[in-house]
Amino acid sequence: MVHALNTLHEIWRVLQPSGHLLDLRPRHSKPTAEIVDAGEIHAAGVLNDRGWIEDDEAADSAIASVTDEGLYERLRSDSFRLAAYWDDPHEMKAYIEERWSNGENAIPPAVFKNALHLYATAGGNARVRVHLKMQIVLYRKTNHD
């Protein structure tokens, strides 16, 4: 959380008066890996995004701290679903292992095996899809000194 607080303070420092901060990030939501082929959707299984819980809590705590300090005013918030696509299960696995905080443990072996099977039995245009729950919150810098 210390790193996030320092970053939020630095952002406040360099923002112009009444400048805006956009908090856009995925939230813990038990995403499902799917194989999509010719309009058909086949669920391969639920991915493990529990590693995001700690990240969510730390980010939420840091934002709460700087808003309590009066550095930012929360203007509005919303959430939406974002679909991420890959050409095959191996590409999905490589991306998740590199980019997710719990990447090595994010895809249960049974889910990956099922994704490989569904992909192999699908048509030639099959793709892998994961829906992520995204959070978007708009803040305005206050003229706090």
C-alpha positions in Angstrom: 0.0 0.0 0.0 2.9 2.4 0.7 3.9 2.3 -3.0 0.3 3.0 -4.1 0.1 5.9 -1.6 3.4 7.4 -2.9 2.2 7.1 -6.5 -1.2 8.7 -5.7 0.6 11.6 -3.9 2.9 12.0 -6.9 0.0 12.0 -9.3 -1.7 14.7 -7.2 1.5 16.7 -7.3 1.8 16.8 -11.1 -1.9 17.1 -11.9 -3.1 20.5 -13.0 -5.6 22.2 -10.6 -8.9 20.3 -10.8 -7.2 17.6 -13.0 -8.7 14.2 -13.1 -7.5 10.8 -12.0 -9.1 7.7 -13.6 -8.9 4.4 -11.6 -9.5 1.6 -14.1 -8.7 -1.9 -13.0 -10.0 -5.5 -13.0 -11.9 -6.7 -9.9 -12.0 -10.2 -8.3 -14.9 -11.8 -10.1 -14.2 -15.6 -10.7 -13.7 -15.2 -14.5 -14.6 -18.2 -16.7 -12.4 -19.4 -19.6 -14.5 -20.1 -22.7 -13.9 -21.5 -26.1 -15.9 -19.5 -28.7 -16.6 -21.0 -32.1 -19.1 -20.0 -34.7 -21.3 -18.3 -32.1 -21.2 -21.3 -29.8 -19.7 -20.8 -26.3 -18.2 -23.7 -24.4 -17.2 -23.0 -20.7 -13.8 -24.5 -19.9 -14.0 -23.6 -16.2 -13.4 -20.9 -13.6 -10.0 -19.2 -13.3 -8.4 -18.4 -10.0 -8.3 -14.6 -9.6 -8.0 -14.7 -5.8 -4.6 -13.1 -6.0 -6.5 -9.9 -7.0 -8.3 -9.7 -3.6 -5.1 -8.4 -1.9 -4.4 -6.1 -4.8 -8.0 -4.8 -4.7 -7.8 -4.2 -0.9 -4.5 -2.4 -1.1 -5.6 -0.2 -3.9 -9.0 0.5 -2.2 -7.2 1.4 1.0 -4.7 3.7 -0.7 -7.5 5.5 -2.6 -9.6 5.8 0.6 -6.5 7.3 2.4 -5.9 10.0 -0.2 -9.6 10.9 -0.4 -9.8 11.1 3.4 -6.7 13.5 3.2 -8.8 15.6 0.9 -6.5 15.2 -2.1 -9.1 13.8 -4.4 -12.9 14.1 -4.7 -14.7 11.0 -6.1 -17.0 12.1 -8.9 -18.5 8.9 -10.3 -18.0 5.2 -10.7 -19.2 2.3 -12.7 -18.3 -1.2 -13.7 -18.4 -3.1 -16.9 -17.4 -6.5 -18.3 -14.4 -6.7 -20.6 -13.9 -9.7 -22.9 -10.2 -10.6 -23.5 -9.5 -12.9 -26.5 -6.6 -15.2 -27.4 -6.0 -17.3 -30.5 -5.5 -20.5 -28.4 -5.3 -21.8 -24.8 -1.5 -21.7 -24.8 -1.5 -18.0 -25.7 -4.1 -17.3 -22.9 -1.9 -19.3 -20.4 1.3 -17.4 -21.4 -0.5 -14.0 -21.1 -2.1 -14.8 -17.7 1.1 -16.3 -16.2 3.0 -13.1 -17.2 0.4 -10.4 -16.4 -1.8 -11.6 -13.5 -0.5 -11.2 -10.0 -1.2 -14.9 -9.3 -0.4 -16.0 -12.8 1.3 -19.3 -12.1 -1.8 -20.4 -10.1 -4.5 -18.6 -12.1 -5.4 -21.5 -14.4 -6.3 -24.7 -12.6 -4.8 -27.7 -14.5 -8.2 -29.2 -15.0 -9.5 -26.0 -16.6 -6.5 -25.7 -18.9 -6.9 -29.4 -19.9 -10.6 -28.8 -20.6 -9.8 -25.7 -22.6 -7.3 -27.6 -24.7 -9.9 -30.4 -25.4 -12.7 -27.9 -26.3 -10.3 -26.0 -28.5 -9.1 -29.1 -30.3 -12.7 -30.3 -31.0 -13.9 -26.9 -32.1 -13.9 -25.5 -35.6 -10.9 -23.8 -37.2 -12.0 -20.3 -36.1 -12.2 -21.0 -32.4 -10.8 -18.5 -29.9 -10.4 -18.4 -26.2 -12.3 -15.7 -24.2 -12.2 -14.6 -20.6 -14.6 -12.0 -19.2 -13.2 -9.7 -16.6 -15.2 -7.4 -14.3 -13.7 -3.9 -14.6 -14.0 -1.0 -12.3 -13.8 2.6 -13.4 -13.8 5.5 -11.0 -13.3 9.2 -11.8 -11.7 11.5 -9.2 -10.9 15.2 -9.4 -7.8 16.7 -7.8 -8.7 19.1 -5.0 -6.7 22.2 -4.3 -5.6 20.9 -0.9 -2.3 22.1 0.5 
